[in-house]
Amino acid sequence: MCIRDSSTTEAEVHQTPQDAVNVSEEKTIQTTTSGPNHLQMIESMNSMKLSSQVRDAVEKTKNLGHHFGVKIDKIESTLMALEAFKGGKTIIGTLVEDASIEVELLFESHANDFVSNFQTNHIVEIDAHLASWNIGRKRAVFSVLSYDYK
C-alpha cells in the first residue's frame, strides 16, 4: 500500500534511496547463506517420494532456526511428540507468506494457558526448529522456541 500526499510527484514515489537497497540486499544474503529457509525445506520435502529421504532431510536441517508467521486454523492437544511437547498444544495453520502451505506448530505444555486463548484466523509469529514431517498430511512440523501472538 502506498500512501502519499498530493505534493509528491510520480518520480519521487518510484525513487528508492540507495541505503534502503543495500539493507535489503544484505538481508537477502544473510538469509540465503545460513541454509535453506522454511519454504525451501517444505517444498523439497513435499516432493520427496521415500520416507527415508524425508527422515534424512529432517535430520540434516532440524537445528536450523526459522522465523515466520502462521495464520491459525485449529488448536489441538498434542498427543504424540517428543517428551518436551507431550501434553502441550499443537497449532495447525497456514503460512502467512503462502496460504497454500499448511504447517503444524508444537508448543510445550508450560504454554498451554496462553495457546488455549489463541483464536482462529489470528497470526502467531514464531521462532522454531523443524521437528518432523507429517507424511500423511504432507505438513512440516515445527517445535516452537518462542512466539508472538497478534
C-alpha positions in Angstrom: 0.0 0.0 0.0 1.4 3.4 -1.0 0.2 6.4 0.9 1.4 9.8 -0.3 0.3 13.4 -0.1 -0.7 15.3 -3.2 2.6 17.3 -3.2 4.5 14.1 -4.0 5.3 13.6 -7.7 5.2 10.3 -9.5 9.0 10.3 -9.9 9.5 10.7 -6.2 7.3 7.8 -5.4 9.3 5.4 -7.6 12.7 6.5 -6.4 14.4 4.2 -3.9 17.1 5.6 -1.6 20.4 3.8 -2.1 20.7 3.0 1.6 17.4 1.0 1.5 18.6 -1.1 -1.4 21.8 -2.0 0.3 20.0 -3.0 3.5 17.6 -5.4 1.7 20.5 -6.9 -0.3 22.3 -7.6 3.0 19.3 -9.3 4.5 18.9 -11.5 1.4 22.5 -12.6 1.6 22.2 -13.3 5.3 19.1 -15.5 4.9 20.3 -17.5 1.9 23.8 -18.2 3.2 22.6 -19.6 6.6 20.9 -22.5 4.9 17.5 -23.3 3.4 14.6 -21.3 4.6 11.4 -22.9 5.8 9.6 -22.5 2.4 12.5 -24.2 0.5 12.6 -27.1 3.1 8.8 -27.7 2.9 8.8 -27.6 -0.9 11.8 -30.0 -1.0 10.3 -32.5 1.5 6.9 -32.3 -0.2 8.5 -33.5 -3.4 10.3 -36.5 -1.8 8.9 -39.9 -2.5 10.6 -42.0 0.1 10.2 -41.7 3.9 13.9 -42.3 4.3 14.6 -39.2 2.2 12.3 -37.2 4.4 13.9 -38.5 7.6 17.4 -37.6 6.3 16.2 -34.1 5.3 14.7 -33.5 8.7 17.8 -34.8 10.5 20.1 -32.5 8.4 18.0 -29.4 9.0 16.5 -29.8 12.4 18.9 -27.5 14.1 18.3 -24.6 11.8 16.3 -21.8 13.3 13.3 -20.3 11.4 11.2 -17.2 11.9 7.8 -16.9 10.2 4.1 -16.2 10.7 1.3 -18.7 10.7 -2.5 -18.0 10.4 -4.2 -20.2 13.0 -6.7 -22.7 11.6 -7.0 -25.1 14.5 -5.7 -25.7 18.0 -5.4 -29.3 19.3 -3.9 -31.1 22.2 -0.5 -32.7 21.3 -0.8 -36.5 21.6 2.4 -37.9 20.0 5.6 -35.8 20.1 9.0 -35.6 21.7 8.9 -35.6 25.5 9.2 -31.8 25.9 6.0 -31.3 23.8 3.8 -34.1 25.2 0.8 -32.6 27.0 1.3 -29.4 25.1 -0.7 -27.8 22.3 -0.4 -28.1 18.5 -1.5 -25.3 16.2 -2.4 -26.2 12.6 -2.3 -23.3 10.3 -1.1 -21.8 7.0 2.0 -19.8 6.3 1.3 -16.1 6.1 3.6 -15.8 3.1 1.9 -18.7 1.2 -1.5 -19.7 2.4 -1.4 -22.9 0.3 1.2 -24.4 2.7 -0.1 -25.9 6.0 2.2 -26.5 9.0 1.9 -27.9 12.5 3.4 -26.0 15.4 4.3 -27.8 18.6 4.2 -25.9 21.9 5.5 -27.1 25.2 2.9 -27.7 28.0 4.0 -24.7 30.0 2.5 -22.5 27.2 -0.9 -24.3 27.3 -2.7 -21.4 29.1 -1.5 -18.9 26.6 -2.0 -21.1 23.5 -5.5 -22.1 24.6 -6.5 -18.5 24.4 -5.3 -18.1 20.8 -8.1 -17.6 18.3 -8.5 -19.0 14.8 -7.7 -16.6 11.9 -5.2 -14.7 14.1 -1.5 -14.7 13.4 1.3 -16.1 15.5 4.9 -15.2 14.7 7.3 -17.9 15.8 10.9 -18.9 16.1 11.1 -22.6 15.6 13.1 -25.7 14.5 11.9 -28.3 12.1 10.9 -31.3 14.3 9.4 -33.8 11.7 7.3 -34.2 8.7 3.7 -35.4 8.8 3.8 -37.8 5.8 0.0 -38.4 5.7 -0.9 -34.7 5.7 2.2 -33.5 3.9 2.9 -30.9 6.6 6.1 -29.7 8.2 6.0 -30.0 12.0 7.9 -27.3 13.9 8.9 -27.2 17.5 8.3 -23.6 18.7 11.0 -21.9 20.7 9.4 -18.5 21.1 6.3 -16.9 19.8 4.4 -13.6 19.4 0.7 -13.8 19.2 -1.1 -11.0 17.3 
